[in-house]
Amino acid sequence: MAAIMLLGVFFVSGKLFPHCKDNICALASCPEHAQPLVTTPQEMEALSGSCLQIPCNFSINAEETFDRTGPTSGLWIKSDYYYIFGSKVVFNGNMMENIYPMSLTGDLSQNDCSTLFSSVITSYTGSYLFRIDNRRRMETCDPLQIKVKDSPPSPTIEIPGDLKEAESVTVTCSAPAPCPHSPPKLTWTLQQDPPNTMEENPDRTFTTKIQKTLILTDQHDGFNITCSASYPVNQGKDVKTAEETKTLHVSYAPKDVTVVVSPADPVSVGSVVNLTCSCRGIRAADGFAWLMMMSDGRLHTMGDNTQLYVFEVTNSDRGRSYFCGCSNVLGLQLSKGRALIFEGDHETVDGHLILKMLGIIMLVSTLVIFECWFRSRRSSKPEKVFTRRGEDAAEAEYLNRVTNILSHKEEGRRSVHFY
């Protein structure tokens, strides 16, 4: 009796004994070869309204002390400082009714004490010990800490580090399945209705996973992956959901390289112009380069490792094109050529365009008028079709000449338009 009372004191106060913490206590004099040696996870987390599958097995060093043919019962004992002796039996395998909704799913004759904890609630949180009643009482001194929470845990998104474009990577989202009979359903923004798989962990707990293999591009950079885990509770009547979001950070070769002119065109001789090399996928430590193409097609390098190039405009800058390049460890990309537009140049271009349009309109109008005149003339003098063969031949020849002249003019105008 004194030993039992002493055991109760160990569980009552963490202030009296250093082996108690948060009202959870362990025996100070736990023998090195305790009988039986029960193996369970040290801590398990459950969701209120769901179940908890407790993986459990035990081993006994002295086999003769365990009678596999005799009656054996398994008990779960919860430490609780509200009770005078610091603990209570919440489950007994030989009892039809128990305090907590637990059931042994393992075979004790095979040293399997796995237990299903059904319809858990937050008050079931505590420290649990497993005991075997055989020819003698054998109780482990290694507690299992169970925490029951109202909210499910957030899923875990695993993304390999150092992502680069054109590489193949596998992204995984996983969530614990403490109740494998009603596992969570995982969904995410990477695909619709992904196939869920459930895997058994080394400690015999379970995890639900989804995976997706991606061929990375620059479009994946900054993409947010959100994964949701929906847990059925209250026998499937309700659902509790948690989610997690992570952002992809993909390195890629420079993209969309352009030369930006400021102040904006048109420019004038003597003004100062800023050329900025703009691109995506560049970092501060990466490099820039500038090239200038002369009017005769020769290339000259202007500056290196500078994103901004500043110069004073001269008459010799007419007809020149400027190129910039962005580089990083993944590649180099050059921009298209950018020529400066001088004051007055854009007006000349607009004038040429107007003249071309007017010329086309005049040409079409002339063809329409001539066609109408020719048709009306033939329809007004039908009797001369057979009697004035010479005149008809002359008219036909005249028509061919005019058409050829107009065609040549049209081709000339088209050549001006395209060049």
C-alpha positions in Angstrom: 0.0 0.0 0.0 2.8 2.4 0.8 4.4 1.7 -2.6 1.0 2.5 -4.3 0.7 5.8 -2.4 4.3 6.7 -3.2 3.5 6.1 -6.9 0.5 8.4 -6.6 2.6 11.2 -5.1 5.0 11.0 -8.1 2.0 11.8 -10.4 0.4 14.4 -8.2 2.9 17.2 -8.1 5.8 18.3 -10.3 7.0 20.6 -7.6 7.9 17.8 -5.2 9.8 15.6 -7.8 11.9 16.8 -10.7 10.5 13.9 -12.9 7.1 15.6 -13.1 6.4 18.3 -15.7 3.1 19.8 -16.6 1.4 17.2 -14.3 3.1 14.4 -16.3 5.4 12.2 -14.3 7.7 9.3 -14.9 9.2 7.0 -12.3 12.5 8.1 -11.0 13.7 4.6 -10.3 12.7 3.0 -13.7 14.8 -0.2 -13.9 17.2 -0.5 -16.9 15.5 -3.7 -18.0 11.9 -2.9 -17.2 9.3 -5.6 -17.8 7.6 -5.3 -20.2 9.5 -3.0 -22.6 6.7 -1.3 -24.5 7.5 0.5 -27.7 5.2 3.4 -28.8 5.8 6.9 -30.2 6.8 9.3 -27.4 4.2 11.8 -28.5 1.1 11.6 -30.6 -1.3 14.3 -31.7 -5.0 13.6 -32.4 -7.9 15.7 -33.8 -11.0 16.0 -31.7 -13.9 14.2 -33.3 -11.6 11.8 -35.0 -9.8 8.6 -33.9 -6.2 7.8 -33.0 -4.4 4.6 -33.9 -1.7 3.9 -31.3 1.0 1.6 -32.6 2.3 -0.5 -29.7 4.3 -3.6 -29.1 6.2 -5.0 -26.2 9.0 -7.4 -25.5 9.8 -9.5 -22.4 13.4 -10.5 -21.6 12.5 -13.5 -19.5 10.0 -15.4 -21.5 9.1 -17.8 -18.7 7.4 -14.9 -16.8 4.8 -14.5 -19.6 2.2 -17.2 -19.9 1.0 -17.1 -23.5 -1.6 -19.8 -22.8 -3.2 -18.2 -19.8 -5.6 -15.3 -19.6 -4.0 -12.0 -20.5 -5.5 -8.5 -20.5 -4.1 -5.2 -21.6 -4.8 -2.0 -19.7 -4.2 1.7 -20.4 -3.6 3.9 -17.4 -3.8 7.7 -17.6 -1.9 9.8 -15.2 -4.2 12.5 -13.8 -3.5 14.7 -10.8 -7.2 15.0 -10.1 -7.2 11.5 -8.8 -5.9 10.8 -5.3 -3.4 8.3 -6.4 -2.4 10.2 -9.6 -3.6 7.7 -12.2 -6.7 5.8 -13.3 -7.4 2.8 -15.5 -9.2 4.2 -18.6 -9.3 0.9 -20.5 -9.2 -2.8 -19.6 -9.4 -5.3 -22.4 -11.4 -7.7 -20.2 -14.1 -5.2 -19.5 -17.2 -4.8 -21.7 -17.4 -1.1 -20.8 -14.6 1.3 -20.2 -14.1 4.9 -19.3 -12.5 5.8 -22.6 -13.6 4.5 -26.1 -10.5 2.4 -26.7 -10.1 -1.1 -28.2 -7.1 -3.4 -28.6 -6.5 -4.0 -32.3 -3.2 -5.9 -31.8 -2.8 -9.5 -30.6 -1.2 -9.6 -27.2 0.0 -13.2 -27.8 2.1 -11.8 -30.6 3.4 -9.0 -28.4 1.2 -6.5 -30.3 -0.6 -4.0 -28.1 -1.8 -1.6 -30.8 -4.9 0.3 -29.8 -7.6 2.3 -31.5 -8.7 5.3 -29.6 -12.1 6.3 -31.0 -13.9 9.7 -31.0 -11.3 11.5 -29.0 -11.9 14.8 -27.3 -9.6 17.4 -25.8 -10.0 16.1 -22.3 -8.3 12.9 -23.3 -5.0 14.8 -23.5 -2.5 13.3 -21.0 0.2 10.8 -20.3 -0.6 7.1 -20.8 1.0 3.9 -19.6 0.3 0.4 -20.9 0.1 -2.5 -18.4 -0.3 -6.2 -19.0 -2.0 -8.5 -16.5 -0.9 -12.1 -17.0 0.3 -14.4 -14.2 1.6 -11.2 -12.7 1.1 -7.5 -13.2 3.7 -5.9 -15.6 3.6 -2.2 -16.2 5.9 -0.1 -18.3 7.4 3.1 -17.0 7.8 4.9 -20.4 4.7 7.1 -20.8 3.0 8.0 -24.1 2.0 11.6 -24.3 -1.2 12.2 -26.3 -2.4 15.7 -27.2 -5.9 16.1 -28.6 -6.5 19.4 -30.4 -9.6 21.1 -31.9 -7.7 22.2 -35.0 -5.9 19.9 -37.4 -2.2 20.3 -38.1 -1.1 22.2 -41.2 0.2 20.0 -44.0 3.9 20.1 -45.0 5.0 21.2 -48.5 8.5 19.9 -49.4 10.3 21.7 -52.2 13.8 20.8 -53.2 16.3 23.7 -52.8 18.1 25.7 -55.5 15.5 25.5 -58.2 16.7 26.2 -61.8 14.8 26.4 -65.0 14.6 23.3 -67.3 15.2 21.1 -64.2 12.7 18.4 -63.2 11.7 18.6 -59.5 9.1 16.7 -57.4 7.0 18.7 -55.0 5.4 16.8 -52.1 2.6 17.8 -49.7 2.0 15.5 -46.8 -0.1 15.5 -43.6 -0.2 13.1 -40.7 -3.0 10.6 -40.6 -3.5 9.7 -36.9 -6.7 8.0 -37.8 -5.8 5.8 -40.8 -9.5 4.7 -41.0 -10.5 8.3 -41.9 -7.3 9.8 -43.4 -7.2 13.5 -44.5 -7.8 14.4 -48.2 -5.1 16.5 -49.7 -5.7 19.0 -52.5 -3.5 21.8 -53.9 -3.2 24.4 -56.6 -0.8 22.4 -58.7 -3.5 20.0 -60.1 -7.1 19.0 -59.6 -8.0 15.9 -57.7 -4.5 14.6 -57.1 -4.2 11.0 -56.1 -3.7 10.6 -52.4 -1.5 7.8 -51.1 -1.0 6.7 -47.5 2.4 5.5 -46.2 3.4 3.9 -43.0 6.3 5.6 -41.2 9.1 3.7 -39.3 7.3 4.3 -36.0 4.2 2.6 -37.5 2.2 5.8 -37.7 0.7 6.9 -41.1 1.1 9.9 -43.4 -1.0 10.9 -46.4 0.9 12.3 -49.4 0.4 13.9 -52.8 3.2 14.6 -55.3 3.7 16.4 -58.6 6.7 16.5 -60.9 7.4 19.8 -62.6 9.6 20.9 -65.4 10.6 24.3 -64.2 10.4 27.4 -66.3 10.7 31.1 -65.5 6.9 31.2 -65.2 7.2 29.1 -62.0 9.2 31.8 -60.3 7.0 33.4 -57.6 4.3 30.8 -58.0 2.4 30.1 -54.8 1.6 26.5 -53.9 -1.2 26.1 -51.5 -2.0 22.6 -50.1 -5.1 21.9 -48.0 -5.7 18.9 -45.7 -9.4 18.1 -45.0 -10.0 15.8 -42.0 -13.4 14.0 -41.6 -14.6 14.2 -38.1 -17.7 13.2 -36.1 -18.0 10.0 -38.1 -17.7 11.8 -41.4 -20.5 14.3 -40.7 -18.1 17.3 -40.5 -14.7 18.3 -42.0 -11.9 20.3 -40.4 -9.4 21.8 -42.8 -5.9 23.2 -42.5 -3.7 24.6 -45.3 -0.1 25.6 -46.0 1.4 27.9 -48.7 4.9 28.1 -50.1 6.4 30.1 -52.9 8.6 28.7 -55.7 11.8 30.6 -56.2 13.3 29.6 -59.6 16.5 30.8 -61.1 16.6 31.3 -64.8 18.5 32.9 -67.6 17.7 36.5 -68.4 14.4 37.1 -70.3 12.8 40.0 -72.1 15.9 42.1 -72.5 15.2 45.6 -73.9 16.9 49.0 -74.2 14.9 51.7 -72.5 15.5 55.3 -73.6 15.0 58.2 -71.2 14.0 60.9 -71.7 11.7 59.4 -74.2 12.2 59.9 -78.0 12.5 62.1 -79.9 16.0 63.3 -78.9 18.0 66.4 -80.1 21.7 66.9 -80.7 23.4 68.0 -77.5 20.9 66.4 -75.2 21.9 63.8 -72.6 20.3 60.4 -73.0 20.1 57.5 -70.5 20.0 54.0 -71.9 18.8 51.4 -69.3 19.2 47.7 -69.8 15.9 46.1 -68.6 15.5 42.4 -68.2 13.9 39.7 -65.9 15.9 37.0 -64.0 18.8 39.3 -63.2 20.3 39.9 -59.8 22.5 42.6 -58.5 25.7 40.5 -58.7 25.1 39.6 -62.4 26.5 41.3 -65.4 25.5 43.7 -68.2 27.1 44.6 -71.5 26.5 47.3 -74.2 27.1 47.2 -77.9 26.7 49.8 -80.6 26.1 49.0 -84.3 27.4 51.7 -86.7 25.5 52.7 -89.8 27.9 50.6 -91.9 27.2 47.5 -89.7 30.4 47.5 -87.6 30.0 46.6 -83.9 31.6 48.5 -81.0 31.5 47.7 -77.3 30.4 50.7 -75.2 30.4 49.7 -71.6 30.6 46.6 -69.3 28.9 45.6 -66.0 26.7 48.6 -65.9 23.0 48.6 -66.3 22.8 52.4 -67.1 24.7 54.0 -70.0 24.7 57.8 -70.3 26.0 59.9 -73.2 25.5 63.2 -75.0 23.8 62.9 -78.4 25.7 64.0 -81.5 24.9 64.0 -85.2 27.0 60.8 -85.6 24.4 58.9 -83.5 21.9 59.0 -86.4 21.5 55.6 -87.9 23.2 53.8 -85.0 21.6 51.0 -83.1 22.2 50.2 -79.4 22.1 46.7 -77.9 22.4 45.5 -74.3 23.0 42.1 -72.8 22.1 40.6 -69.4 23.9 37.6 -68.1 23.9 35.4 -65.0 25.2 31.9 -64.2 22.4 30.3 -66.3 22.9 32.2 -69.5 23.2 35.4 -71.6 20.5 37.2 -73.7 20.9 40.2 -76.0 18.3 42.8 -76.7 17.0 43.9 -80.1 18.7 46.9 -81.6 17.3 50.3 -80.5 17.9 53.3 -82.7 17.4 56.9 -81.5 14.6 58.9 -83.1 15.7 62.5 -83.6 13.4 65.5 -83.6 11.8 65.9 -87.0 12.4 62.3 -88.0 9.1 61.1 -86.8 7.3 63.9 -88.7 9.1 62.9 -91.9 8.1 59.3 -91.4 4.5 60.3 -90.8 4.5 62.5 -94.0 5.8 59.6 -96.1 3.1 57.4 -94.7 0.4 60.0 -95.5 1.7 60.3 -99.1 1.7 56.5 -99.5 -1.9 56.3 -98.4 -3.0 59.1 -100.7 -1.3 57.5 -103.6 -3.0 54.2 -103.0 -6.4 55.9 -102.7 -5.8 57.8 -106.0 -4.8 54.6 -107.8 -7.8 52.7 -106.7 -10.1 55.6 -107.5 -8.6 55.8 -111.1 -9.1 52.1 -111.7 -12.7 52.3 -110.5 -13.5 55.4 -112.7 -11.9 53.9 -115.7 -13.7 50.5 -115.3 -17.0 52.3 -115.0 -16.3 54.4 -118.0 -15.3 51.4 -120.1 -18.3 49.4 -119.2 -20.7 52.2 -119.8 -19.2 52.9 -123.2 -19.4 49.3 -124.4 -23.0 49.0 -123.2 -24.1 52.2 -124.9 -22.8 51.1 -128.3 -23.5 47.4 -128.6 -24.1 47.6 -132.4 -20.4 48.5 -133.0 -19.1 45.3 -131.4 -19.2 43.4 -134.7 -19.0 46.3 -137.2 -16.1 48.3 -135.7 -13.5 45.7 -135.2 -10.6 48.1 -135.8 -11.9 50.6 -133.2 -12.5 47.9 -130.7 -8.9 46.6 -131.2 -7.6 50.1 -130.7 -9.6 50.5 -127.5 -8.4 47.2 -126.2 -4.8 48.1 -126.9 -5.3 51.5 -125.2 -6.8 49.7 -122.2 -3.9 47.4 -121.9 -1.4 50.3 -122.0 -3.2 52.2 -119.3 -3.5 49.1 -117.2 0.2 48.5 -117.6 1.1 52.1 -116.7 -1.1 51.9 -113.6 0.3 48.6 -112.6 3.9 50.0 -112.8 2.8 52.9 -110.7 1.3 50.7 -108.2 4.4 48.5 -108.0 6.5 51.6 -107.6 4.3 52.8 -104.7 4.4 49.4 -103.1 8.2 49.4 -103.3 8.2 52.8 -101.5 5.8 51.4 -98.9 7.9 48.4 -98.0 11.3 50.0 -98.1 
